[in-house]
């Protein structure tokens, strides 16, 4: 299992920290290591990669992406912002 998830190596940004097909192994390892906040870590990782793929497929069109995901555009924007995938307008205006 150490081949599946190694805390000493950091995967490239476009690669999940864990193989999704081995989610059970990832969770079991996290539990064995005494990690906390496992649910949040997994959900953030899934969101990051799912949103990246959907946004790529929709060529950055947030409305289309939100429709594909079955969520509102505001929810999509909130998730993108929380993951650092969307820059706040206030920050853009400051630069």
Kinemage of the C-alpha trace (Angstrom):
@kinemage 1
@onewidth
@group {chain A} dominant
@subgroup {mainchain}
@vectorlist {calphas} color= white
{ca unk a 1} P 0.000 0.000 0.000
{ca unk a 2} L 2.905 2.377 0.521
{ca unk a 3} L 3.254 2.445 -3.255
{ca unk a 4} L -0.260 3.883 -3.553
{ca unk a 5} L 0.082 6.769 -1.125
{ca unk a 6} L 3.419 8.105 -0.048
{ca unk a 7} L 3.437 11.129 2.206
{ca unk a 8} L 7.067 11.830 1.341
{ca unk a 9} L 6.324 12.429 -2.333
{ca unk a 10} L 4.158 15.223 -3.636
{ca unk a 11} L 2.368 14.439 -6.889
{ca unk a 12} L 2.162 17.040 -9.652
{ca unk a 13} L -0.708 19.506 -9.228
{ca unk a 14} L -2.748 17.839 -11.962
{ca unk a 15} L -2.526 14.399 -10.328
{ca unk a 16} L -4.697 13.332 -7.385
{ca unk a 17} L -2.898 12.721 -4.113
{ca unk a 18} L -4.516 9.298 -4.097
{ca unk a 19} L -5.785 7.052 -6.859
{ca unk a 20} L -9.571 7.317 -6.765
{ca unk a 21} L -9.965 3.613 -7.445
{ca unk a 22} L -8.037 2.958 -4.230
{ca unk a 23} L -9.986 5.345 -2.023
{ca unk a 24} L -10.648 2.609 0.530
{ca unk a 25} L -6.908 1.990 0.871
{ca unk a 26} L -6.254 5.721 1.213
{ca unk a 27} L -8.830 6.056 3.999
{ca unk a 28} L -7.553 2.932 5.769
{ca unk a 29} L -4.000 4.300 5.690
{ca unk a 30} L -5.118 7.704 6.961
{ca unk a 31} L -6.989 6.023 9.824
{ca unk a 32} L -3.999 3.827 10.672
{ca unk a 33} L -1.776 6.924 10.791
{ca unk a 34} L -4.211 8.663 13.126
{ca unk a 35} L -4.985 11.480 10.701
{ca unk a 36} L -7.963 13.661 11.429
{ca unk a 37} L -10.238 15.584 9.084
{ca unk a 38} L -10.115 12.749 6.540
{ca unk a 39} L -13.527 13.538 5.088
{ca unk a 40} L -12.591 17.157 4.320
{ca unk a 41} L -9.270 16.111 2.789
{ca unk a 42} L -10.921 13.577 0.485
{ca unk a 43} L -13.756 15.909 -0.539
{ca unk a 44} L -11.361 18.776 -1.301
{ca unk a 45} L -9.187 16.492 -3.391
{ca unk a 46} L -12.159 15.112 -5.311
{ca unk a 47} L -13.583 18.619 -5.845
{ca unk a 48} L -10.253 19.985 -7.057
{ca unk a 49} L -9.834 17.365 -9.763
{ca unk a 50} L -13.488 17.128 -10.748
{ca unk a 51} L -13.818 20.907 -11.104
{ca unk a 52} L -10.579 21.141 -13.069
{ca unk a 53} L -11.770 18.502 -15.554
{ca unk a 54} L -15.272 19.947 -15.902
{ca unk a 55} L -13.946 23.500 -16.355
{ca unk a 56} L -11.487 22.231 -18.963
{ca unk a 57} L -14.267 20.377 -20.786
{ca unk a 58} L -16.473 23.499 -20.730
{ca unk a 59} L -13.542 25.694 -21.813
{ca unk a 60} L -13.827 27.817 -18.689
{ca unk a 61} L -17.532 28.569 -19.123
{ca unk a 62} L -18.833 28.618 -15.567
{ca unk a 63} L -22.506 28.492 -16.498
{ca unk a 64} L -22.033 25.375 -18.630
{ca unk a 65} L -19.841 23.779 -15.959
{ca unk a 66} L -22.412 24.481 -13.255
{ca unk a 67} L -25.162 22.972 -15.409
{ca unk a 68} L -23.074 19.851 -16.046
{ca unk a 69} L -22.378 19.494 -12.332
{ca unk a 70} L -25.985 20.108 -11.336
{ca unk a 71} L -25.109 23.033 -9.064
{ca unk a 72} L -25.714 26.760 -9.256
{ca unk a 73} L -23.128 29.045 -10.826
{ca unk a 74} L -22.707 30.782 -7.464
{ca unk a 75} L -21.952 27.450 -5.767
{ca unk a 76} L -19.432 26.643 -8.492
{ca unk a 77} L -17.760 30.043 -8.065
{ca unk a 78} L -17.652 29.542 -4.302
{ca unk a 79} L -15.997 26.134 -4.687
{ca unk a 80} L -13.501 27.436 -7.250
{ca unk a 81} L -12.620 30.352 -4.981
{ca unk a 82} L -12.212 28.088 -1.926
{ca unk a 83} L -9.827 25.882 -3.896
{ca unk a 84} L -7.825 28.840 -5.172
{ca unk a 85} L -8.987 28.201 -8.720
{ca unk a 86} L -10.783 31.547 -9.046
{ca unk a 87} L -9.306 34.915 -8.263
{ca unk a 88} L -11.425 37.448 -6.338
{ca unk a 89} L -12.320 40.579 -8.277
{ca unk a 90} L -11.038 42.713 -5.401
{ca unk a 91} L -7.599 41.135 -5.785
{ca unk a 92} L -7.666 41.661 -9.552
{ca unk a 93} L -8.603 45.334 -9.068
{ca unk a 94} L -5.679 45.829 -6.646
{ca unk a 95} L -3.095 44.633 -9.166
